[in-house]
Amino acid sequence: IKVRQQVAFDNDERITARDAYTRVISDDGIVGLYRGFLPTLLRSLPFDSMRFTLLDAANAALVDTAFASYADAVAGFAASSAAAVITQPLDALKTLAQSGQAAPDGTTDWLRELSKREGSDDVLRILFAGVWERALMAGLSGAIYFGTFTPIKSWLDSGEVVLIHTGTP
């Protein structure tokens, strides 16, 4: 639904979530609501695998540096940004599938057709469009998530947390 709204906005058309939902159902049926589900999995699994692997490596590298007190945030930023750049083509395919510009089951054929039509340089441009914006967003998200997760987890595990109960169970 969100991608359909964004595609409509890019075409100077404003539609509500309800309009986008109605269009998806009328164009593709209920199955249309799940368009891009497989490409999303194929993007998210490698992204998260790489992010956590890179996070461990980055944390280990930052232990005895000036960034040690901020290691989780810095490592989260670096790992998430790197994983976003590496998986950008998968994210582009996911977005194209969800917008109806590429069929999830025909991605290879679609890439061949696009390569013939646009030339290989243009295919790379399409697959890496928005890579730096995605890397920045993923990096900031990773910095906030990992930078706050460890201190909060430590605080909760410390036993210093007092939950106030105002009623009877």
Buried (B, 14 or more C-beta within 10 A) or exposed (E): BEBBBBBBEEEEEEBEEEBBBEBBEEEEEEEBEEBBBBBBEBBBEBBEEBBBEBBEBBBEBBEEEEBEEBBBBBBBBBBBBBBBBBBBBBBBBBBBBBBBBBEBEEBEEBBEEBBEEEEEEEBEEBBBEEBEEBBBBBBBBBBBBBBEEBEEEEEEEEEEEEEEEEEEE
